[in-house]
Structures are given as structure tokens and as C-alpha cells.
Amino acid sequence: MLEQTQPTQPIIRFDDEVEVAARLVPQFGYEEAERIIEMSARTHRPVDRVIADAA
């Protein structure tokens, strides 16, 4: 029998990510916004918390 594995990446709804990116890109630029979103997904912390911790 095949063993099912859990995805290694958290599931993020595309709409949520686009909405967050639309808010962050004008303020931080594309690359930094992408890094913030990825860090939020990886650590399961809200985007605002990731930004506050980085400041």
C-alpha cells in the first residue's frame, strides 16, 4: 500500500496571497513582499507580525 504524505508547504489560498501582495508591494517592493509572504507561510505567523519582527 502507498503511504500518503502531508504537503511540506502550508496551504495558502491564492486570493489571500494576492490581496496581501497588493498591500505590500507598493510599500516594500516585489522581492521584499515575496520574502515576507514566504516567511509568513513558513512560520505560520501573520504577515503583520513578520513585518514587526523584521523592523
PECOR-V69050 format. One record per residue. RES is the residue in three letters. PSI is psi in whole degrees, 0 to 359 (none if undefined). NEAR is the number of other C-alpha atoms within 10 Angstrom. Layout:
RES | PSI | NEAR
RES | PSI | NEAR
This chain:
MET | 143 | 3
LEU | 140 | 4
GLU | 130 | 5
GLN | 139 | 6
THR | 152 | 6
GLN | 147 | 7
PRO | 145 | 7
THR | 338 | 7
GLN | 140 | 9
PRO | 151 | 11
ILE | 122 | 8
ILE | 131 | 9
ARG | 135 | 8
PHE | 318 | 9
ASP | 319 | 9
ASP | 316 | 10
GLU | 319 | 15
VAL | 318 | 11
GLU | 316 | 10
VAL | 316 | 16
ALA | 319 | 19
ALA | 330 | 13
ARG | 325 | 12
LEU | 325 | 18
VAL | 313 | 14
PRO | 329 | 10
GLN | 319 | 11
PHE | 344 | 13
GLY | 160 | 11
TYR | 309 | 14
GLU | 318 | 9
GLU | 320 | 13
ALA | 318 | 21
GLU | 318 | 17
ARG | 319 | 11
ILE | 316 | 23
ILE | 316 | 19
GLU | 318 | 15
MET | 319 | 16
SER | 316 | 17
ALA | 318 | 17
ARG | 323 | 12
THR | 356 | 10
HIS | 33 | 11
ARG | 151 | 12
PRO | 150 | 13
VAL | 317 | 18
ASP | 325 | 11
ARG | 320 | 12
VAL | 317 | 16
ILE | 316 | 14
ALA | 319 | 8
ASP | 329 | 8
ALA | 338 | 8
ALA | none | 6
